[in-house]
Amino acid sequence: MTSPVRPSTPHAGGQVDRPPRNRTAPALCALVLTLGHLATAYMTLLAYAATPAGPWDSETVTHSNFASGTALALTAVTAGLSWVFVKADWLRRWWYTIPSALAVAALLRLTALAPEL
């Protein structure tokens, strides 16, 4: 009895026939992550742009902390999505570097580089 599935046959160069890859899923994943990274970068920039006018300006410090916290939350979402997309083999591992760098920047603004009253 023969199998209805045609076995893969190597070519002269030793390569095996593979079906063409669909490029829609990786492009869509990259678009979703890029939009998430842009939103995170915007919130991080807002956090760094907030400088208090003086010791009485606690509202600006609160806004900076809120923007940094929101950036950290968005980073967690995009890192999770990156993990899912990389596990599905739609994207490469270097997509982990962007949320990592943005998380470090937001965390630094919340701790060591926080605006002082």
C-alpha positions in Angstrom: 0.0 0.0 0.0 1.4 3.4 -0.9 1.0 6.6 1.1 -1.1 9.4 -0.5 1.4 11.9 0.8 4.4 12.5 -1.4 7.6 12.1 0.5 10.1 14.9 0.6 12.9 14.4 -1.9 16.2 16.1 -1.5 17.6 18.0 -4.5 21.1 17.9 -5.8 22.1 20.5 -3.1 20.7 18.4 -0.3 17.7 20.7 0.3 14.2 19.3 0.9 11.1 20.6 -0.9 9.0 22.7 1.5 5.8 24.5 0.9 6.0 28.3 0.5 5.6 30.2 3.8 2.7 32.5 4.3 3.9 36.0 4.9 0.6 37.4 6.2 0.9 36.3 9.8 4.4 37.6 10.4 3.5 40.9 8.8 0.4 41.3 11.0 2.3 40.3 14.1 5.1 42.8 13.3 2.5 45.5 12.8 0.7 44.8 16.1 4.0 44.8 18.0 5.2 47.9 16.3 2.1 49.8 17.3 2.5 48.5 20.9 6.1 49.6 21.0 5.2 53.0 19.6 2.6 53.5 22.3 5.1 52.3 25.0 7.8 54.6 23.6 5.4 57.6 23.7 4.5 57.0 27.3 8.2 56.6 28.2 9.0 59.9 26.5 6.1 61.6 28.3 7.5 60.3 31.6 11.0 61.7 30.8 9.5 65.0 29.5 7.8 65.8 32.8 10.0 67.9 35.0 8.6 69.6 38.1 8.6 73.4 38.2 9.6 73.4 41.8 9.3 71.7 45.2 5.6 72.4 45.3 4.8 70.7 41.9 3.9 67.2 43.1 1.4 66.9 40.3 4.1 66.6 37.6 5.9 63.9 39.6 2.6 62.0 39.8 2.1 62.3 36.1 5.6 61.1 35.4 5.1 58.1 37.6 1.8 57.3 36.0 3.3 57.5 32.5 6.2 55.2 33.6 3.8 52.7 35.1 1.7 52.7 32.0 4.8 52.2 29.9 5.8 49.2 32.1 2.3 47.7 31.7 2.4 48.2 27.9 5.8 46.6 27.9 4.5 43.6 29.7 1.7 43.2 27.1 4.1 43.6 24.1 6.6 41.2 25.7 3.9 38.6 26.2 2.8 39.1 22.6 6.4 38.8 21.4 6.7 35.5 23.3 3.6 34.1 21.7 4.6 35.2 18.2 8.1 33.9 18.5 6.8 30.5 19.9 4.5 30.3 16.9 7.6 30.8 14.7 6.1 33.9 13.1 8.8 36.3 14.3 12.5 36.1 15.2 13.9 36.3 18.7 15.3 39.8 18.3 11.8 41.1 18.9 12.4 40.6 22.6 15.0 43.3 22.7 12.6 46.2 22.1 10.3 45.6 25.1 13.3 44.8 27.2 14.9 48.2 26.4 11.7 50.1 26.9 11.1 48.3 30.2 14.6 49.3 31.4 14.0 52.9 30.4 10.6 53.1 32.2 11.9 51.4 35.3 14.9 53.8 35.5 12.4 56.7 35.3 10.4 55.2 38.1 13.5 54.6 40.4 16.9 56.1 39.8 15.9 58.9 37.4 12.6 59.9 39.1 11.9 63.6 39.2 12.5 65.1 42.6 10.3 67.4 44.6 
